């Protein structure tokens, strides 16, 4: 089983790859929506092209960036995929804890050092 395809087709992530009802008003959203349609058909390289075009038109379109990240990760393009996935997002943080910095977690309590708990 290709776990990358599972990422895109999982019920959790399917909400990311959904067309916007406002795409007829916005060329960048239209490109992003075209990428979503291609993802639904598992035409991942073509979807990547559409998401990149959307970001050329509007670099702060979060759904295009996240869908691009997932598509790149699916194809094993980890450097580019993680770069887009971790791209700074506006708005409130998506989690309450600290972001893991790669340090060794052996023997540490999962809540250790989390000031929010």
Secondary structure as UniProt FT lines:
FT   HELIX           3..9
FT   HELIX           11..14
FT   TURN            15..16
FT   TURN            21..22
FT   HELIX           23..25
FT   HELIX           27..40
FT   TURN            41..42
FT   HELIX           44..57
FT   TURN            59..60
FT   HELIX           62..74
FT   TURN            75..76
FT   HELIX           78..85
FT   TURN            106..107
FT   TURN            110..113
FT   TURN            115..116
//
